[in-house]
Amino acid sequence: MAARPTSAPALADPRFIDSHCHLDRYPRPTEILRDANTSGVVVVAVTELPSAYQRLALRLGSRPTVRLALGMHPLRARLATALELTLFTRLLDRTDYVGEVGLDGSRDGRSTLREQRKLFEHLLGQPRIRTKILTVHSRGAEAETIERLADAHVTAILHWYTGALGHIDAALDAGFYFSVNMTMLRSRSGLRVLAAVPPDRVVTETDGPYTKIAGRASQPSDIPQTVLALSRTWNEEPDQARARIFATMAALAQRARRGGPHEFRSL
């Protein structure tokens, strides 16, 4: 059972969402969450293995600023032992969020693509997966990832999409969403992706600490800057962009769980 902190600050005014953050990769994750709380940011903390999810749950306990996502990263496919697979099944009912999962066909992942496919098929075959929100890695395997997700009829967010624009329509037709970070908004390719996705299918992410802002690792408290940049791209007021993004995440949660225990409420 996850330990509960003696006192966890209430998230008085949640206004922003970081839908994909590697919280366990920061040296001091509790400080990152404290700053997120101050900035009104709810964090979806992705993990790369079920055992990592378990460790993070024990470390953080129950906090209003964070939702833990149960992950099995494609680049960790060779670490997907029988114990990790058993843990995934056992822990799935403890969360509404699954991630980071997916496929990687890039140079980094090509050698394990067979194992990745087998793993992804196993995860998507879990009967309860349709009641979760998935945050999904698709680098170098975008078309196949989208096709497998569509066949599984899951609720999915394509994290930091870098694939061909031609696959975006298939993802949209399947009802999928896209999470955008500041690095994407600074690149020509990222802006092309954003231009192809309707604003009501966009949520924000940091992918921290693997992205940088002002030369340092990005963190959830930077999300207001991302929303400001998005509002300029969309030519609208920042609060309009913020409200729509938060409402999109609220709708996603309702779609997956129909009012589950960790649903977001649009403010």
SULJO-V666753 format. One record per residue. PSI is psi as a letter, one per 20 degrees, with the letter a starting at -180 (* if undefined). OMEGA is omega in whole degrees, -180 to 180 (none if undefined). NEAR is the number of other ideal C-beta (glycine too) atoms within 12 Angstrom. Layout:
# SULJO-V666753
psi,omega,near
PSI,OMEGA,NEAR
PSI,OMEGA,NEAR
This chain:
# SULJO-V666753
psi,omega,near
p,-179,9
p,178,20
q,179,16
p,178,14
q,-179,19
h,177,8
p,179,10
p,-179,19
p,178,19
q,175,12
n,-169,28
h,-174,13
m,180,19
p,-176,33
i,-174,31
r,180,43
p,168,51
o,-171,54
i,-179,47
o,-179,51
p,178,53
m,-173,38
h,-178,46
i,179,35
i,174,26
q,178,30
h,-177,12
m,-176,17
h,180,32
h,176,25
h,177,17
g,178,36
h,177,38
g,179,25
h,176,29
g,179,40
g,179,29
h,-178,22
i,180,31
k,-176,27
p,171,46
p,-173,40
p,168,49
o,-176,48
o,180,47
q,177,46
r,-174,42
i,175,33
q,176,34
h,178,37
h,176,27
h,175,32
g,-178,39
g,179,28
g,-179,22
h,178,38
g,178,31
h,-177,18
h,-173,26
h,-174,32
b,-178,22
o,-178,22
p,-177,32
i,-177,25
i,-171,41
q,169,41
p,-179,49
p,179,41
p,-179,46
o,-172,44
r,173,47
n,-171,48
p,-179,44
h,179,43
i,174,32
j,-174,29
h,-179,34
i,174,20
j,-178,24
m,-180,32
r,176,18
h,179,12
g,180,15
g,179,30
h,177,26
g,177,16
g,180,26
g,-179,41
g,-177,23
h,-175,19
i,-172,32
h,-179,31
i,-178,19
i,-176,28
q,173,38
j,-172,35
p,179,46
p,179,48
q,13,47
p,177,47
r,176,51
b,-180,49
q,176,42
o,179,36
j,179,28
a,178,22
h,-179,12
h,-173,20
i,-172,29
h,-176,19
i,-179,16
j,-173,26
h,178,27
g,179,17
h,179,24
g,-179,38
g,178,25
g,179,21
g,-178,37
g,177,42
g,179,25
g,-179,24
g,-179,41
i,178,32
i,177,21
p,-176,27
h,-174,15
j,-176,25
h,-178,35
i,179,25
j,-179,27
r,170,40
p,-179,44
p,171,47
p,-157,51
p,175,52
p,-177,47
j,-173,44
p,177,30
j,180,26
k,-171,34
g,-176,34
g,-179,23
g,180,27
g,-180,42
g,-180,33
g,-180,23
h,177,36
g,-180,40
g,179,25
h,-179,18
i,178,30
l,-179,20
r,173,38
o,-170,34
q,170,48
p,176,48
o,-176,49
p,175,48
m,-178,41
p,-179,45
j,-175,31
a,-179,35
q,179,20
h,-177,22
h,-180,15
i,-175,30
h,180,30
h,178,19
g,178,27
g,179,34
g,179,25
h,179,14
i,178,25
j,-176,25
r,-178,41
r,-179,41
p,175,45
p,-170,48
p,176,46
r,-175,42
h,178,36
g,178,27
h,-177,35
i,178,34
i,-177,21
q,180,17
g,-180,12
g,178,19
g,179,30
h,176,22
g,176,20
g,-178,35
h,-179,33
h,-178,21
i,-176,26
p,177,32
q,-179,18
h,-179,28
j,173,23
j,-176,31
p,168,44
r,-176,45
q,176,50
r,168,50
h,-166,50
k,177,41
q,3,41
k,-175,25
i,171,27
r,-177,37
q,172,18
p,-179,26
k,175,12
j,179,7
r,177,14
p,177,26
q,179,37
r,-175,42
h,-180,48
i,175,31
i,-176,36
h,176,47
h,176,32
h,179,29
g,178,46
g,178,40
g,179,24
h,177,28
g,-179,40
h,178,25
h,178,18
h,-179,26
i,180,26
l,179,11
r,180,18
q,-179,15
h,-178,24
h,176,18
g,178,20
g,-180,32
g,-177,37
g,-179,24
g,-180,30
g,180,45
h,178,35
h,177,24
g,179,33
h,177,47
g,179,28
h,177,27
g,-179,41
g,-180,34
h,179,22
g,-177,27
g,-172,35
i,-176,25
l,177,15
l,-179,16
r,-173,24
i,-177,17
k,-177,31
q,173,23
q,175,37
p,-178,19
p,-178,21
*,none,21
